[in-house]
């Protein structure tokens, strides 16, 4: 779904007001990203991978969210 710039702006304002006092990144990260993508009319199911396993520079294991979001849009 292609949204106009005005529609994106209309969606962005309530989003920014809702998240202005967010404090716990770990607890709220996924919901934040899902709602952020919704501003642009992008379904998180189409582009998002949460807790994607990665190898860190120190060879330890880690996790990232949305590792390749822009290659899928």
PDB file of N, CA, C, O and CB in Angstrom:
ATOM      1  N   UNK A   1       0.853  -1.172   0.000  1.00  0.00           N
ATOM      2  CA  UNK A   1       0.000   0.000   0.000  1.00  0.00           C
ATOM      3  C   UNK A   1       0.903   1.241   0.000  1.00  0.00           C
ATOM      4  O   UNK A   1       1.710   1.425   0.911  1.00  0.00           O
ATOM      5  CB  UNK A   1      -0.972  -0.005   1.233  1.00  0.00           C
ATOM      6  N   UNK A   2       0.766   2.067  -0.998  1.00  0.00           N
ATOM      7  CA  UNK A   2       1.546   3.288  -1.115  1.00  0.00           C
ATOM      8  C   UNK A   2       0.798   4.427  -0.433  1.00  0.00           C
ATOM      9  O   UNK A   2      -0.343   4.730  -0.783  1.00  0.00           O
ATOM     10  CB  UNK A   2       1.832   3.623  -2.599  1.00  0.00           C
ATOM     11  N   UNK A   3       1.445   5.051   0.536  1.00  0.00           N
ATOM     12  CA  UNK A   3       0.812   6.135   1.294  1.00  0.00           C
ATOM     13  C   UNK A   3       1.334   7.487   0.841  1.00  0.00           C
ATOM     14  O   UNK A   3       2.486   7.616   0.427  1.00  0.00           O
ATOM     15  CB  UNK A   3       1.053   5.956   2.799  1.00  0.00           C
ATOM     16  N   UNK A   4       0.487   8.479   0.924  1.00  0.00           N
ATOM     17  CA  UNK A   4       0.915   9.838   0.603  1.00  0.00           C
ATOM     18  C   UNK A   4       1.736  10.389   1.762  1.00  0.00           C
ATOM     19  O   UNK A   4       1.669   9.885   2.883  1.00  0.00           O
ATOM     20  CB  UNK A   4      -0.306  10.756   0.307  1.00  0.00           C
ATOM     21  N   UNK A   5       2.499  11.413   1.480  1.00  0.00           N
ATOM     22  CA  UNK A   5       3.291  12.060   2.526  1.00  0.00           C
ATOM     23  C   UNK A   5       2.382  12.594   3.629  1.00  0.00           C
ATOM     24  O   UNK A   5       2.729  12.521   4.808  1.00  0.00           O
ATOM     25  CB  UNK A   5       4.143  13.202   1.935  1.00  0.00           C
ATOM     26  N   UNK A   6       1.228  13.128   3.258  1.00  0.00           N
ATOM     27  CA  UNK A   6       0.292  13.630   4.269  1.00  0.00           C
ATOM     28  C   UNK A   6      -0.220  12.508   5.170  1.00  0.00           C
ATOM     29  O   UNK A   6      -0.360  12.703   6.378  1.00  0.00           O
ATOM     30  CB  UNK A   6      -0.888  14.331   3.594  1.00  0.00           C
ATOM     31  N   UNK A   7      -0.502  11.336   4.600  1.00  0.00           N
ATOM     32  CA  UNK A   7      -0.966  10.196   5.404  1.00  0.00           C
ATOM     33  C   UNK A   7       0.135   9.724   6.348  1.00  0.00           C
ATOM     34  O   UNK A   7      -0.138   9.395   7.503  1.00  0.00           O
ATOM     35  CB  UNK A   7      -1.418   9.032   4.491  1.00  0.00           C
ATOM     36  N   UNK A   8       1.365   9.689   5.869  1.00  0.00           N
ATOM     37  CA  UNK A   8       2.490   9.300   6.728  1.00  0.00           C
ATOM     38  C   UNK A   8       2.632  10.284   7.885  1.00  0.00           C
ATOM     39  O   UNK A   8       2.816   9.876   9.032  1.00  0.00           O
ATOM     40  CB  UNK A   8       3.807   9.234   5.912  1.00  0.00           C
ATOM     41  N   UNK A   9       2.550  11.560   7.591  1.00  0.00           N
ATOM     42  CA  UNK A   9       2.627  12.578   8.656  1.00  0.00           C
ATOM     43  C   UNK A   9       1.484  12.406   9.661  1.00  0.00           C
ATOM     44  O   UNK A   9       1.688  12.518  10.870  1.00  0.00           O
ATOM     45  CB  UNK A   9       2.587  14.005   8.047  1.00  0.00           C
ATOM     46  N   UNK A  10       0.288  12.135   9.151  1.00  0.00           N
ATOM     47  CA  UNK A  10      -0.882  11.943  10.010  1.00  0.00           C
ATOM     48  C   UNK A  10      -0.689  10.746  10.945  1.00  0.00           C
ATOM     49  O   UNK A  10      -1.126  10.779  12.095  1.00  0.00           O
ATOM     50  CB  UNK A  10      -2.145  11.748   9.155  1.00  0.00           C
ATOM     51  N   UNK A  11      -0.045   9.706  10.459  1.00  0.00           N
ATOM     52  CA  UNK A  11       0.219   8.525  11.278  1.00  0.00           C
ATOM     53  C   UNK A  11       1.397   8.734  12.235  1.00  0.00           C
ATOM     54  O   UNK A  11       1.420   8.174  13.332  1.00  0.00           O
ATOM     55  CB  UNK A  11       0.492   7.326  10.383  1.00  0.00           C
ATOM     56  N   UNK A  12       2.359   9.534  11.818  1.00  0.00           N
ATOM     57  CA  UNK A  12       3.579   9.715  12.609  1.00  0.00           C
ATOM     58  C   UNK A  12       3.341  10.503  13.898  1.00  0.00           C
ATOM     59  O   UNK A  12       3.954  10.204  14.923  1.00  0.00           O
ATOM     60  CB  UNK A  12       4.628  10.417  11.776  1.00  0.00           C
ATOM     61  N   UNK A  13       2.480  11.483  13.864  1.00  0.00           N
ATOM     62  CA  UNK A  13       2.261  12.307  15.056  1.00  0.00           C
ATOM     63  C   UNK A  13       1.730  11.493  16.239  1.00  0.00           C
ATOM     64  O   UNK A  13       2.316  11.571  17.319  1.00  0.00           O
ATOM     65  CB  UNK A  13       1.290  13.433  14.735  1.00  0.00           C
ATOM     66  N   UNK A  14       0.657  10.722  16.092  1.00  0.00           N
ATOM     67  CA  UNK A  14       0.203   9.926  17.236  1.00  0.00           C
ATOM     68  C   UNK A  14       1.250   8.911  17.691  1.00  0.00           C
ATOM     69  O   UNK A  14       1.373   8.637  18.885  1.00  0.00           O
ATOM     70  CB  UNK A  14      -1.086   9.204  16.884  1.00  0.00           C
ATOM     71  N   UNK A  15       1.997   8.357  16.750  1.00  0.00           N
ATOM     72  CA  UNK A  15       3.069   7.423  17.099  1.00  0.00           C
ATOM     73  C   UNK A  15       4.099   8.110  17.992  1.00  0.00           C
ATOM     74  O   UNK A  15       4.479   7.578  19.035  1.00  0.00           O
ATOM     75  CB  UNK A  15       3.747   6.869  15.824  1.00  0.00           C
ATOM     76  N   UNK A  16       4.545   9.286  17.581  1.00  0.00           N
ATOM     77  CA  UNK A  16       5.566   9.992  18.366  1.00  0.00           C
ATOM     78  C   UNK A  16       5.057  10.374  19.742  1.00  0.00           C
ATOM     79  O   UNK A  16       5.815  10.340  20.712  1.00  0.00           O
ATOM     80  CB  UNK A  16       6.030  11.239  17.630  1.00  0.00           C
ATOM     81  N   UNK A  17       3.804  10.732  19.842  1.00  0.00           N
ATOM     82  CA  UNK A  17       3.233  11.080  21.147  1.00  0.00           C
ATOM     83  C   UNK A  17       3.104   9.855  22.049  1.00  0.00           C
ATOM     84  O   UNK A  17       3.310   9.937  23.260  1.00  0.00           O
ATOM     85  CB  UNK A  17       1.865  11.737  20.967  1.00  0.00           C
ATOM     86  N   UNK A  18       2.762   8.729  21.447  1.00  0.00           N
ATOM     87  CA  UNK A  18       2.628   7.501  22.233  1.00  0.00           C
ATOM     88  C   UNK A  18       3.968   7.041  22.801  1.00  0.00           C
ATOM     89  O   UNK A  18       4.023   6.519  23.914  1.00  0.00           O
ATOM     90  CB  UNK A  18       2.024   6.393  21.378  1.00  0.00           C
ATOM     91  N   UNK A  19       5.043   7.231  22.047  1.00  0.00           N
ATOM     92  CA  UNK A  19       6.342   6.695  22.440  1.00  0.00           C
ATOM     93  C   UNK A  19       7.260   7.714  23.098  1.00  0.00           C
ATOM     94  O   UNK A  19       8.403   7.382  23.413  1.00  0.00           O
ATOM     95  CB  UNK A  19       7.022   6.126  21.250  1.00  0.00           C
ATOM     96  N   UNK A  20       6.812   8.922  23.312  1.00  0.00           N
ATOM     97  CA  UNK A  20       7.674   9.977  23.856  1.00  0.00           C
ATOM     98  C   UNK A  20       8.251   9.604  25.223  1.00  0.00           C
ATOM     99  O   UNK A  20       9.366  10.013  25.546  1.00  0.00           O
ATOM    100  CB  UNK A  20       6.893  11.283  23.968  1.00  0.00           C
ATOM    101  N   UNK A  21       7.526   8.847  26.019  1.00  0.00           N
ATOM    102  CA  UNK A  21       7.992   8.495  27.363  1.00  0.00           C
ATOM    103  C   UNK A  21       8.479   7.045  27.475  1.00  0.00           C
ATOM    104  O   UNK A  21       8.598   6.523  28.584  1.00  0.00           O
ATOM    105  CB  UNK A  21       6.879   8.729  28.360  1.00  0.00           C
ATOM    106  N   UNK A  22       8.756   6.403  26.369  1.00  0.00           N
ATOM    107  CA  UNK A  22       9.205   5.007  26.410  1.00  0.00           C
ATOM    108  C   UNK A  22      10.517   4.920  27.178  1.00  0.00           C
ATOM    109  O   UNK A  22      11.412   5.746  27.002  1.00  0.00           O
ATOM    110  CB  UNK A  22       9.373   4.430  24.974  1.00  0.00           C
ATOM    111  N   UNK A  23      10.615   3.903  28.035  1.00  0.00           N
ATOM    112  CA  UNK A  23      11.794   3.801  28.890  1.00  0.00           C
ATOM    113  C   UNK A  23      12.511   2.462  28.813  1.00  0.00           C
ATOM    114  O   UNK A  23      13.713   2.405  29.076  1.00  0.00           O
ATOM    115  CB  UNK A  23      11.405   4.058  30.294  1.00  0.00           C
ATOM    116  N   UNK A  24      11.825   1.393  28.466  1.00  0.00           N
ATOM    117  CA  UNK A  24      12.421   0.072  28.526  1.00  0.00           C
ATOM    118  C   UNK A  24      12.576  -0.505  27.120  1.00  0.00           C
ATOM    119  O   UNK A  24      11.652  -1.120  26.587  1.00  0.00           O
ATOM    120  CB  UNK A  24      11.572  -0.860  29.401  1.00  0.00           C
ATOM    121  N   UNK A  25      13.742  -0.301  26.529  1.00  0.00           N
ATOM    122  CA  UNK A  25      13.960  -0.736  25.152  1.00  0.00           C
ATOM    123  C   UNK A  25      13.739  -2.239  24.994  1.00  0.00           C
ATOM    124  O   UNK A  25      13.082  -2.672  24.047  1.00  0.00           O
ATOM    125  CB  UNK A  25      15.369  -0.368  24.702  1.00  0.00           C
ATOM    126  N   UNK A  26      14.274  -3.022  25.899  1.00  0.00           N
ATOM    127  CA  UNK A  26      14.172  -4.478  25.769  1.00  0.00           C
ATOM    128  C   UNK A  26      12.718  -4.951  25.771  1.00  0.00           C
ATOM    129  O   UNK A  26      12.349  -5.837  25.000  1.00  0.00           O
ATOM    130  CB  UNK A  26      14.937  -5.160  26.900  1.00  0.00           C
ATOM    131  N   UNK A  27      11.909  -4.368  26.624  1.00  0.00           N
ATOM    132  CA  UNK A  27      10.512  -4.795  26.740  1.00  0.00           C
ATOM    133  C   UNK A  27       9.635  -4.245  25.620  1.00  0.00           C
ATOM    134  O   UNK A  27       8.615  -4.848  25.286  1.00  0.00           O
ATOM    135  CB  UNK A  27       9.951  -4.363  28.078  1.00  0.00           C
ATOM    136  N   UNK A  28      10.016  -3.114  25.038  1.00  0.00           N
ATOM    137  CA  UNK A  28       9.136  -2.438  24.085  1.00  0.00           C
ATOM    138  C   UNK A  28       9.638  -2.415  22.645  1.00  0.00           C
ATOM    139  O   UNK A  28       8.950  -1.897  21.766  1.00  0.00           O
ATOM    140  CB  UNK A  28       8.921  -1.049  24.533  1.00  0.00           C
ATOM    141  N   UNK A  29      10.802  -2.958  22.391  1.00  0.00           N
ATOM    142  CA  UNK A  29      11.430  -2.825  21.068  1.00  0.00           C
ATOM    143  C   UNK A  29      10.576  -3.375  19.934  1.00  0.00           C
ATOM    144  O   UNK A  29      10.389  -2.703  18.920  1.00  0.00           O
ATOM    145  CB  UNK A  29      12.760  -3.525  21.064  1.00  0.00           C
ATOM    146  N   UNK A  30      10.064  -4.569  20.091  1.00  0.00           N
ATOM    147  CA  UNK A  30       9.299  -5.171  18.993  1.00  0.00           C
ATOM    148  C   UNK A  30       8.034  -4.382  18.686  1.00  0.00           C
ATOM    149  O   UNK A  30       7.732  -4.110  17.524  1.00  0.00           O
ATOM    150  CB  UNK A  30       8.935  -6.612  19.332  1.00  0.00           C
ATOM    151  N   UNK A  31       7.295  -4.013  19.733  1.00  0.00           N
ATOM    152  CA  UNK A  31       6.062  -3.245  19.519  1.00  0.00           C
ATOM    153  C   UNK A  31       6.376  -1.897  18.873  1.00  0.00           C
ATOM    154  O   UNK A  31       5.641  -1.445  17.995  1.00  0.00           O
ATOM    155  CB  UNK A  31       5.312  -3.034  20.857  1.00  0.00           C
ATOM    156  N   UNK A  32       7.462  -1.253  19.301  1.00  0.00           N
ATOM    157  CA  UNK A  32       7.886   0.019  18.715  1.00  0.00           C
ATOM    158  C   UNK A  32       8.145  -0.159  17.215  1.00  0.00           C
ATOM    159  O   UNK A  32       7.646   0.622  16.404  1.00  0.00           O
ATOM    160  CB  UNK A  32       9.160   0.554  19.429  1.00  0.00           C
ATOM    161  N   UNK A  33       8.912  -1.168  16.850  1.00  0.00           N
ATOM    162  CA  UNK A  33       9.254  -1.379  15.449  1.00  0.00           C
ATOM    163  C   UNK A  33       8.029  -1.722  14.609  1.00  0.00           C
ATOM    164  O   UNK A  33       7.901  -1.254  13.478  1.00  0.00           O
ATOM    165  CB  UNK A  33      10.287  -2.481  15.327  1.00  0.00           C
ATOM    166  N   UNK A  34       7.132  -2.534  15.154  1.00  0.00           N
ATOM    167  CA  UNK A  34       5.900  -2.879  14.433  1.00  0.00           C
ATOM    168  C   UNK A  34       5.072  -1.624  14.165  1.00  0.00           C
ATOM    169  O   UNK A  34       4.597  -1.414  13.049  1.00  0.00           O
ATOM    170  CB  UNK A  34       5.067  -3.909  15.236  1.00  0.00           C
ATOM    171  N   UNK A  35       4.903  -0.792  15.190  1.00  0.00           N
ATOM    172  CA  UNK A  35       4.116   0.440  15.017  1.00  0.00           C
ATOM    173  C   UNK A  35       4.836   1.441  14.116  1.00  0.00           C
ATOM    174  O   UNK A  35       4.188   2.163  13.358  1.00  0.00           O
ATOM    175  CB  UNK A  35       3.827   1.084  16.382  1.00  0.00           C
ATOM    176  N   UNK A  36       6.164   1.493  14.188  1.00  0.00           N
ATOM    177  CA  UNK A  36       6.931   2.393  13.335  1.00  0.00           C
ATOM    178  C   UNK A  36       6.731   2.018  11.859  1.00  0.00           C
ATOM    179  O   UNK A  36       6.472   2.887  11.026  1.00  0.00           O
ATOM    180  CB  UNK A  36       8.435   2.349  13.711  1.00  0.00           C
ATOM    181  N   UNK A  37       6.852   0.738  11.543  1.00  0.00           N
ATOM    182  CA  UNK A  37       6.648   0.301  10.163  1.00  0.00           C
ATOM    183  C   UNK A  37       5.238   0.608   9.682  1.00  0.00           C
ATOM    184  O   UNK A  37       5.030   0.930   8.512  1.00  0.00           O
ATOM    185  CB  UNK A  37       6.926  -1.188  10.035  1.00  0.00           C
ATOM    186  N   UNK A  38       4.277   0.506  10.585  1.00  0.00           N
ATOM    187  CA  UNK A  38       2.884   0.782  10.232  1.00  0.00           C
ATOM    188  C   UNK A  38       2.677   2.232   9.788  1.00  0.00           C
ATOM    189  O   UNK A  38       1.784   2.505   8.987  1.00  0.00           O
ATOM    190  CB  UNK A  38       1.977   0.472  11.415  1.00  0.00           C
ATOM    191  N   UNK A  39       3.477   3.152  10.289  1.00  0.00           N
ATOM    192  CA  UNK A  39       3.390   4.553   9.860  1.00  0.00           C
ATOM    193  C   UNK A  39       3.492   4.633   8.341  1.00  0.00           C
ATOM    194  O   UNK A  39       2.813   5.440   7.707  1.00  0.00           O
ATOM    195  CB  UNK A  39       4.505   5.409  10.524  1.00  0.00           C
ATOM    196  N   UNK A  40       4.340   3.795   7.768  1.00  0.00           N
ATOM    197  CA  UNK A  40       4.610   3.822   6.331  1.00  0.00           C
ATOM    198  C   UNK A  40       3.783   2.809   5.542  1.00  0.00           C
ATOM    199  O   UNK A  40       3.959   2.650   4.334  1.00  0.00           O
ATOM    200  CB  UNK A  40       6.071   3.569   6.089  1.00  0.00           C
ATOM    201  N   UNK A  41       2.879   2.126   6.245  1.00  0.00           N
ATOM    202  CA  UNK A  41       2.041   1.137   5.585  1.00  0.00           C
ATOM    203  C   UNK A  41       2.777  -0.150   5.259  1.00  0.00           C
ATOM    204  O   UNK A  41       2.396  -0.872   4.337  1.00  0.00           O
ATOM    205  CB  UNK A  41       1.472   1.713   4.334  1.00  0.00           C
ATOM    206  N   UNK A  42       3.833  -0.440   6.012  1.00  0.00           N
ATOM    207  CA  UNK A  42       4.635  -1.632   5.779  1.00  0.00           C
ATOM    208  C   UNK A  42       4.304  -2.666   6.846  1.00  0.00           C
ATOM    209  O   UNK A  42       4.424  -2.390   8.040  1.00  0.00           O
ATOM    210  CB  UNK A  42       6.150  -1.296   5.783  1.00  0.00           C
ATOM    211  N   UNK A  43       3.894  -3.843   6.426  1.00  0.00           N
ATOM    212  CA  UNK A  43       3.576  -4.914   7.351  1.00  0.00           C
ATOM    213  C   UNK A  43       4.860  -5.519   7.901  1.00  0.00           C
ATOM    214  O   UNK A  43       5.754  -5.894   7.143  1.00  0.00           O
ATOM    215  CB  UNK A  43       2.718  -5.990   6.665  1.00  0.00           C
ATOM    216  N   UNK A  44       4.944  -5.609   9.217  1.00  0.00           N
ATOM    217  CA  UNK A  44       6.149  -6.200   9.815  1.00  0.00           C
ATOM    218  C   UNK A  44       6.305  -7.659   9.400  1.00  0.00           C
ATOM    219  O   UNK A  44       7.426  -8.166   9.359  1.00  0.00           O
ATOM    220  CB  UNK A  44       6.097  -6.092  11.350  1.00  0.00           C
ATOM    221  N   UNK A  45       5.230  -8.329   9.099  1.00  0.00           N
ATOM    222  CA  UNK A  45       5.314  -9.730   8.677  1.00  0.00           C
ATOM    223  C   UNK A  45       5.993  -9.863   7.315  1.00  0.00           C
ATOM    224  O   UNK A  45       6.540 -10.913   6.979  1.00  0.00           O
ATOM    225  CB  UNK A  45       3.915 -10.354   8.627  1.00  0.00           C
ATOM    226  N   UNK A  46       5.947  -8.799   6.551  1.00  0.00           N
ATOM    227  CA  UNK A  46       6.575  -8.828   5.229  1.00  0.00           C
ATOM    228  C   UNK A  46       8.073  -8.567   5.294  1.00  0.00           C
ATOM    229  O   UNK A  46       8.826  -9.075   4.463  1.00  0.00           O
ATOM    230  CB  UNK A  46       5.921  -7.807   4.322  1.00  0.00           C
ATOM    231  N   UNK A  47       8.511  -7.782   6.268  1.00  0.00           N
ATOM    232  CA  UNK A  47       9.911  -7.338   6.264  1.00  0.00           C
ATOM    233  C   UNK A  47      10.692  -7.625   7.539  1.00  0.00           C
ATOM    234  O   UNK A  47      11.919  -7.520   7.532  1.00  0.00           O
ATOM    235  CB  UNK A  47       9.954  -5.888   6.010  1.00  0.00           C
ATOM    236  N   UNK A  48      10.035  -7.979   8.616  1.00  0.00           N
ATOM    237  CA  UNK A  48      10.722  -8.030   9.903  1.00  0.00           C
ATOM    238  C   UNK A  48      11.153  -9.434  10.302  1.00  0.00           C
ATOM    239  O   UNK A  48      10.427 -10.409  10.107  1.00  0.00           O
ATOM    240  CB  UNK A  48       9.836  -7.463  10.968  1.00  0.00           C
ATOM    241  N   UNK A  49      12.336  -9.507  10.858  1.00  0.00           N
ATOM    242  CA  UNK A  49      12.824 -10.693  11.537  1.00  0.00           C
ATOM    243  C   UNK A  49      13.272 -10.223  12.918  1.00  0.00           C
ATOM    244  O   UNK A  49      14.125  -9.343  13.039  1.00  0.00           O
ATOM    245  CB  UNK A  49      14.001 -11.406  10.732  1.00  0.00           C
ATOM    246  N   UNK A  50      12.694 -10.812  13.947  1.00  0.00           N
ATOM    247  CA  UNK A  50      13.066 -10.443  15.308  1.00  0.00           C
ATOM    248  C   UNK A  50      13.954 -11.523  15.913  1.00  0.00           C
ATOM    249  O   UNK A  50      13.789 -12.712  15.642  1.00  0.00           O
ATOM    250  CB  UNK A  50      11.810 -10.223  16.179  1.00  0.00           C
ATOM    251  N   UNK A  51      14.895 -11.081  16.735  1.00  0.00           N
ATOM    252  CA  UNK A  51      15.808 -12.001  17.421  1.00  0.00           C
ATOM    253  C   UNK A  51      16.535 -12.914  16.427  1.00  0.00           C
ATOM    254  O   UNK A  51      16.628 -14.125  16.628  1.00  0.00           O
ATOM    255  CB  UNK A  51      15.036 -12.850  18.444  1.00  0.00           C
ATOM    256  N   UNK A  52      17.039 -12.316  15.370  1.00  0.00           N
ATOM    257  CA  UNK A  52      17.804 -13.040  14.356  1.00  0.00           C
ATOM    258  C   UNK A  52      19.199 -13.322  14.913  1.00  0.00           C
ATOM    259  O   UNK A  52      19.899 -12.393  15.318  1.00  0.00           O
ATOM    260  CB  UNK A  52      17.885 -12.226  13.016  1.00  0.00           C
ATOM    261  N   UNK A  53      19.605 -14.572  14.938  1.00  0.00           N
ATOM    262  CA  UNK A  53      20.913 -14.936  15.482  1.00  0.00           C
ATOM    263  C   UNK A  53      22.055 -14.445  14.611  1.00  0.00           C
ATOM    264  O   UNK A  53      22.014 -14.581  13.388  1.00  0.00           O
ATOM    265  CB  UNK A  53      21.009 -16.434  15.645  1.00  0.00           C
ATOM    266  N   UNK A  54      23.079 -13.871  15.243  1.00  0.00           N
ATOM    267  CA  UNK A  54      24.270 -13.385  14.538  1.00  0.00           C
ATOM    268  C   UNK A  54      25.517 -13.748  15.336  1.00  0.00           C
ATOM    269  O   UNK A  54      25.451 -14.013  16.537  1.00  0.00           O
ATOM    270  CB  UNK A  54      24.195 -11.846  14.310  1.00  0.00           C
ATOM    271  N   UNK A  55      26.650 -13.755  14.646  1.00  0.00           N
ATOM    272  CA  UNK A  55      27.939 -13.947  15.292  1.00  0.00           C
ATOM    273  C   UNK A  55      28.537 -12.561  15.519  1.00  0.00           C
ATOM    274  O   UNK A  55      28.689 -11.784  14.577  1.00  0.00           O
ATOM    275  CB  UNK A  55      28.896 -14.859  14.429  1.00  0.00           C
ATOM    276  N   UNK A  56      28.872 -12.256  16.761  1.00  0.00           N
ATOM    277  CA  UNK A  56      29.431 -10.945  17.105  1.00  0.00           C
ATOM    278  C   UNK A  56      30.920 -10.887  16.751  1.00  0.00           C
ATOM    279  O   UNK A  56      31.547 -11.918  16.510  1.00  0.00           O
ATOM    280  CB  UNK A  56      29.226 -10.644  18.611  1.00  0.00           C
ATOM    281  N   UNK A  57      31.473  -9.681  16.722  1.00  0.00           N
ATOM    282  CA  UNK A  57      32.884  -9.506  16.371  1.00  0.00           C
ATOM    283  C   UNK A  57      33.811 -10.270  17.310  1.00  0.00           C
ATOM    284  O   UNK A  57      34.883 -10.714  16.899  1.00  0.00           O
ATOM    285  CB  UNK A  57      33.245  -8.030  16.387  1.00  0.00           C
ATOM    286  N   UNK A  58      33.408 -10.424  18.555  1.00  0.00           N
ATOM    287  CA  UNK A  58      34.237 -11.169  19.509  1.00  0.00           C
ATOM    288  C   UNK A  58      33.985 -12.673  19.431  1.00  0.00           C
ATOM    289  O   UNK A  58      34.411 -13.430  20.303  1.00  0.00           O
ATOM    290  CB  UNK A  58      33.974 -10.677  20.930  1.00  0.00           C
ATOM    291  N   UNK A  59      33.280 -13.100  18.363  1.00  0.00           N
ATOM    292  CA  UNK A  59      32.947 -14.501  18.095  1.00  0.00           C
ATOM    293  C   UNK A  59      31.837 -15.050  18.989  1.00  0.00           C
ATOM    294  O   UNK A  59      31.466 -16.217  18.860  1.00  0.00           O
ATOM    295  CB  UNK A  59      34.175 -15.347  18.258  1.00  0.00           C
ATOM    296  N   UNK A  60      31.303 -14.232  19.890  1.00  0.00           N
ATOM    297  CA  UNK A  60      30.170 -14.660  20.702  1.00  0.00           C
ATOM    298  C   UNK A  60      28.892 -14.625  19.884  1.00  0.00           C
ATOM    299  O   UNK A  60      28.870 -14.101  18.770  1.00  0.00           O
ATOM    300  CB  UNK A  60      30.029 -13.779  21.946  1.00  0.00           C
ATOM    301  N   UNK A  61      27.845 -15.177  20.434  1.00  0.00           N
ATOM    302  CA  UNK A  61      26.544 -15.154  19.776  1.00  0.00           C
ATOM    303  C   UNK A  61      25.749 -13.945  20.225  1.00  0.00           C
ATOM    304  O   UNK A  61      25.860 -13.511  21.371  1.00  0.00           O
ATOM    305  CB  UNK A  61      25.767 -16.439  20.065  1.00  0.00           C
ATOM    306  N   UNK A  62      24.952 -13.407  19.329  1.00  0.00           N
ATOM    307  CA  UNK A  62      24.098 -12.273  19.648  1.00  0.00           C
ATOM    308  C   UNK A  62      22.830 -12.333  18.821  1.00  0.00           C
ATOM    309  O   UNK A  62      22.611 -13.267  18.050  1.00  0.00           O
ATOM    310  CB  UNK A  62      24.833 -10.949  19.410  1.00  0.00           C
ATOM    311  N   UNK A  63      21.997 -11.316  18.997  1.00  0.00           N
ATOM    312  CA  UNK A  63      20.727 -11.249  18.292  1.00  0.00           C
ATOM    313  C   UNK A  63      20.471  -9.829  17.834  1.00  0.00           C
ATOM    314  O   UNK A  63      20.819  -8.870  18.523  1.00  0.00           O
ATOM    315  CB  UNK A  63      19.579 -11.745  19.181  1.00  0.00           C
ATOM    316  N   UNK A  64      19.859  -9.698  16.666  1.00  0.00           N
ATOM    317  CA  UNK A  64      19.458  -8.386  16.168  1.00  0.00           C
ATOM    318  C   UNK A  64      18.028  -8.478  15.650  1.00  0.00           C
ATOM    319  O   UNK A  64      17.541  -9.560  15.323  1.00  0.00           O
ATOM    320  CB  UNK A  64      20.425  -7.886  15.050  1.00  0.00           C
ATOM    321  N   UNK A  65      17.371  -7.339  15.581  1.00  0.00           N
ATOM    322  CA  UNK A  65      16.035  -7.240  15.008  1.00  0.00           C
ATOM    323  C   UNK A  65      16.148  -6.552  13.650  1.00  0.00           C
ATOM    324  O   UNK A  65      16.963  -5.648  13.467  1.00  0.00           O
ATOM    325  CB  UNK A  65      15.063  -6.462  15.958  1.00  0.00           C
ATOM    326  N   UNK A  66      15.339  -6.979  12.724  1.00  0.00           N
ATOM    327  CA  UNK A  66      15.253  -6.387  11.384  1.00  0.00           C
ATOM    328  C   UNK A  66      16.599  -6.359  10.667  1.00  0.00           C
ATOM    329  O   UNK A  66      17.018  -5.290  10.224  1.00  0.00           O
ATOM    330  CB  UNK A  66      14.703  -4.978  11.476  1.00  0.00           C
ATOM    331  N   UNK A  67      17.290  -7.485  10.535  1.00  0.00           N
ATOM    332  CA  UNK A  67      18.626  -7.468   9.949  1.00  0.00           C
ATOM    333  C   UNK A  67      18.674  -7.075   8.481  1.00  0.00           C
ATOM    334  O   UNK A  67      19.684  -6.535   8.029  1.00  0.00           O
ATOM    335  CB  UNK A  67      19.239  -8.796  10.105  1.00  0.00           C
ATOM    336  N   UNK A  68      17.625  -7.328   7.733  1.00  0.00           N
ATOM    337  CA  UNK A  68      17.692  -7.013   6.298  1.00  0.00           C
ATOM    338  C   UNK A  68      16.413  -6.340   5.833  1.00  0.00           C
ATOM    339  O   UNK A  68      15.910  -6.628   4.747  1.00  0.00           O
ATOM    340  CB  UNK A  68      17.944  -8.285   5.472  1.00  0.00           C
ATOM    341  N   UNK A  69      15.897  -5.456   6.646  1.00  0.00           N
ATOM    342  CA  UNK A  69      14.609  -4.821   6.358  1.00  0.00           C
ATOM    343  C   UNK A  69      14.610  -4.102   5.005  1.00  0.00           C
ATOM    344  O   UNK A  69      13.634  -4.209   4.261  1.00  0.00           O
ATOM    345  CB  UNK A  69      14.256  -3.832   7.465  1.00  0.00           C
ATOM    346  N   UNK A  70      15.660  -3.386   4.673  1.00  0.00           N
ATOM    347  CA  UNK A  70      15.610  -2.569   3.478  1.00  0.00           C
ATOM    348  C   UNK A  70      15.795  -3.374   2.196  1.00  0.00           C
ATOM    349  O   UNK A  70      15.460  -2.891   1.114  1.00  0.00           O
ATOM    350  CB  UNK A  70      16.653  -1.502   3.556  1.00  0.00           C
ATOM    351  N   UNK A  71      16.311  -4.564   2.296  1.00  0.00           N
ATOM    352  CA  UNK A  71      16.429  -5.383   1.089  1.00  0.00           C
ATOM    353  C   UNK A  71      15.114  -6.059   0.742  1.00  0.00           C
ATOM    354  O   UNK A  71      14.966  -6.591  -0.358  1.00  0.00           O
ATOM    355  CB  UNK A  71      17.517  -6.432   1.266  1.00  0.00           C
ATOM    356  N   UNK A  72      14.136  -6.045   1.681  1.00  0.00           N
ATOM    357  CA  UNK A  72      12.866  -6.726   1.448  1.00  0.00           C
ATOM    358  C   UNK A  72      11.733  -5.768   1.090  1.00  0.00           C
ATOM    359  O   UNK A  72      10.690  -6.219   0.616  1.00  0.00           O
ATOM    360  CB  UNK A  72      12.484  -7.520   2.668  1.00  0.00           C
ATOM    361  N   UNK A  73      11.899  -4.474   1.298  1.00  0.00           N
ATOM    362  CA  UNK A  73      10.805  -3.524   1.080  1.00  0.00           C
ATOM    363  C   UNK A  73      10.570  -3.342  -0.396  1.00  0.00           C
ATOM    364  O   UNK A  73       9.688  -2.579  -0.791  1.00  0.00           O
ATOM    365  CB  UNK A  73      11.104  -2.172   1.739  1.00  0.00           C
TER     366      UNK A  73
END
